[in-house]
Amino acid sequence: MQTTTLGRTNLIVSRMGMGAGDPSRLGQRTGKTESECIDILKQAFDAGVNFVDTSDTYSTEPIIGQAIQGRDRGRIVISTKKSTRRKKVTPKTIEENLHNSLRCLRTDYIDVYSLHGVVPQDYNYLVTDVYATLRKAREQGKIRFVGITEMFNEDMTHLTLRRGLEDDLWDVVMVGFNILNQTAREAVLQKAMQNNVGVQVMFALRKALSQPEHLKDFVAHLIRKGEIDPVDVDLKNPLGFLDASTVSLPDAAYRFCRDEPGVHVVLSGTGNPEHLAANLTSFDRPPLPEADVQRLVHIFRNVVSTTGQSMIEEPRA
Ligand SMILES: NC(=O)c1ccc[n+]([C@@H]2O[C@H](COP(=O)([O-])OP(=O)(O)OC[C@H]3O[C@@H](n4cnc5c(N)ncnc54)[C@H](OP(=O)(O)O)[C@@H]3O)[C@@H](O)[C@H]2O)c1
């Protein structure tokens, strides 16, 4: 497993990170037992993955807490988050939440602690009223670095992270980026590189890039919306030109994200051991040929209206 330095944190991280949240929650969403969920994570750790992302709302913090027992904590990088949506977040709820995360994760520090799914309208409040609590927790040694993640399906032009990078208050950001929606390249990744901010990518696959049948539907929809030029793609097999250099659509999707300049960790969420094995192999494969990358950039250059999860992106209730 390739590793890199997570920006200014200087943490050494695997290029593939385990996403312990939606859609799979390490298998919780697909009916796996707790012990099977723990085994998925152990399988990833044994293969060289040392980065895992979770949150107070995923109910996977206790699974991670169990999976790290008996391992060298200093080599594992844990990212967890405090959700900021719907409930008003206060310094008190942050403190309580952090205490609970530490207990569930069975650790005395968190490597990257982020505000989760921050929508643009909440950003100012979180900086003025909550950020100081994160700084204090950092001074107390409970967290090592402070991060922020966007709500991609509501903020597809990355307003939150644009603000966050201008303010330069955050050591790590999590951004939505994939073959279909590449808007983060200009909006986020360039500035993150300038500021040496650590970058986690989410949404590398989601629905559109997990199966070719779904991709065809998304491409047809984006052609109808005028965001893809039909002369650029063969609708029967939109990414067929990648067949010579990739083994599957997810393989292409992960390698595309991994080698995007500015990206450090690509999160991969699964509860399926076969998918995990395949994904681990993808991260060991060489870069996609440059001509293929440029063709993907060209085909999807005007796509702004989807995250790859749904053709009608709607805010969560
Ligand atoms: N705002 C936020 O902060 C936020 C929001 C969303 C996600 N996240 C983080 O990002 C992580 C990853 O989420 P994501 O959105 O980036 O999801 P993703 O990894 O793009 O997609 C995961 C989906 O792809 C499937 N999958 C995985 N490998 C596959 C393969 N080889 N072949 C076919 N299907 C495959 C999984 O199903 P199986 O289980 O069947 O494999 C799952 O349904 C989350 O776990 C969470 O940690 C953060």
The ligand as an SDF file (V2000), in Angstrom:
LIG
                    3D

 48 52  0  0  0  0  0  0  0  0999 V2000
  -19.8620   14.7370    4.6640 N   0  0  0  0  0  0  0  0  0  0  0  0
  -19.0370   13.7860    5.0690 C   0  0  0  0  0  0  0  0  0  0  0  0
  -18.2120   14.0190    5.9080 O   0  0  0  0  0  0  0  0  0  0  0  0
  -19.1220   12.4110    4.4560 C   0  0  0  0  0  0  0  0  0  0  0  0
  -20.1700   12.0840    3.6080 C   0  0  0  0  0  0  0  0  0  0  0  0
  -20.1750   10.8400    3.0050 C   0  0  0  0  0  0  0  0  0  0  0  0
  -19.1300    9.9470    3.2460 C   0  0  0  0  0  0  0  0  0  0  0  0
  -18.1210   10.2870    4.0920 N   0  0  0  0  0  0  0  0  0  0  0  0
  -17.0120    9.3550    4.3710 C   0  0  0  0  0  0  0  0  0  0  0  0
  -16.5710    8.8110    3.1450 O   0  0  0  0  0  0  0  0  0  0  0  0
  -16.5670    7.3830    3.2490 C   0  0  0  0  0  0  0  0  0  0  0  0
  -16.7400    6.7220    1.9110 C   0  0  0  0  0  0  0  0  0  0  0  0
  -17.9930    7.0890    1.4330 O   0  0  0  0  0  0  0  0  0  0  0  0
  -18.1770    7.4540   -0.0520 P   0  0  0  0  0  0  0  0  0  0  0  0
  -19.2700    8.3690   -0.2040 O   0  0  0  0  0  0  0  0  0  0  0  0
  -16.8410    7.8760   -0.5600 O   0  0  0  0  0  0  0  0  0  0  0  0
  -18.6070    6.0490   -0.6340 O   0  0  0  0  0  0  0  0  0  0  0  0
  -17.8570    5.2480   -1.7750 P   0  0  0  0  0  0  0  0  0  0  0  0
  -16.6710    4.5840   -1.1510 O   0  0  0  0  0  0  0  0  0  0  0  0
  -17.7170    6.1270   -2.9650 O   0  0  0  0  0  0  0  0  0  0  0  0
  -18.9550    4.1580   -2.1510 O   0  0  0  0  0  0  0  0  0  0  0  0
  -19.2070    3.1020   -1.3340 C   0  0  0  0  0  0  0  0  0  0  0  0
  -20.2360    2.2360   -2.0550 C   0  0  0  0  0  0  0  0  0  0  0  0
  -19.6000    1.5480   -3.1100 O   0  0  0  0  0  0  0  0  0  0  0  0
  -19.7490    0.1290   -2.9440 C   0  0  0  0  0  0  0  0  0  0  0  0
  -18.4770   -0.4860   -3.3140 N   0  0  0  0  0  0  0  0  0  0  0  0
  -17.2840   -0.3810   -2.6970 C   0  0  0  0  0  0  0  0  0  0  0  0
  -16.3330   -1.0760   -3.3720 N   0  0  0  0  0  0  0  0  0  0  0  0
  -16.9530   -1.6130   -4.4470 C   0  0  0  0  0  0  0  0  0  0  0  0
  -16.5110   -2.4260   -5.5300 C   0  0  0  0  0  0  0  0  0  0  0  0
  -15.2450   -2.8340   -5.6460 N   0  0  0  0  0  0  0  0  0  0  0  0
  -17.4220   -2.7980   -6.4600 N   0  0  0  0  0  0  0  0  0  0  0  0
  -18.7070   -2.3890   -6.3760 C   0  0  0  0  0  0  0  0  0  0  0  0
  -19.2020   -1.6340   -5.3760 N   0  0  0  0  0  0  0  0  0  0  0  0
  -18.3260   -1.2500   -4.4230 C   0  0  0  0  0  0  0  0  0  0  0  0
  -20.0990   -0.0890   -1.4910 C   0  0  0  0  0  0  0  0  0  0  0  0
  -20.9540   -1.2000   -1.3400 O   0  0  0  0  0  0  0  0  0  0  0  0
  -20.4480   -2.5730   -0.6330 P   0  0  0  0  0  0  0  0  0  0  0  0
  -20.5360   -2.3690    0.8350 O   0  0  0  0  0  0  0  0  0  0  0  0
  -21.4220   -3.5750   -1.1520 O   0  0  0  0  0  0  0  0  0  0  0  0
  -19.0650   -2.8210   -1.1100 O   0  0  0  0  0  0  0  0  0  0  0  0
  -20.8490    1.2000   -1.1470 C   0  0  0  0  0  0  0  0  0  0  0  0
  -22.2100    1.0940   -1.4780 O   0  0  0  0  0  0  0  0  0  0  0  0
  -17.6740    7.0950    4.2320 C   0  0  0  0  0  0  0  0  0  0  0  0
  -17.5730    5.7970    4.7370 O   0  0  0  0  0  0  0  0  0  0  0  0
  -17.4230    8.1730    5.2390 C   0  0  0  0  0  0  0  0  0  0  0  0
  -16.3490    7.7810    6.0670 O   0  0  0  0  0  0  0  0  0  0  0  0
  -18.1040   11.5020    4.6950 C   0  0  0  0  0  0  0  0  0  0  0  0
  1  2  1  0
  2  3  2  0
  2  4  1  0
  4  5  1  0
  4 48  2  0
  5  6  2  0
  6  7  1  0
  7  8  2  0
  8  9  1  0
  8 48  1  0
  9 10  1  0
  9 46  1  0
 10 11  1  0
 11 12  1  0
 11 44  1  0
 12 13  1  0
 13 14  1  0
 14 15  2  0
 14 16  1  0
 14 17  1  0
 17 18  1  0
 18 19  2  0
 18 20  1  0
 18 21  1  0
 21 22  1  0
 22 23  1  0
 23 24  1  0
 23 42  1  0
 24 25  1  0
 25 26  1  0
 25 36  1  0
 26 27  1  0
 26 35  1  0
 27 28  2  0
 28 29  1  0
 29 30  1  0
 29 35  2  0
 30 31  1  0
 30 32  2  0
 32 33  1  0
 33 34  2  0
 34 35  1  0
 36 37  1  0
 36 42  1  0
 37 38  1  0
 38 39  2  0
 38 40  1  0
 38 41  1  0
 42 43  1  0
 44 45  1  0
 44 46  1  0
 46 47  1  0
M  CHG  2   8   1  16  -1
M  END
$$$$
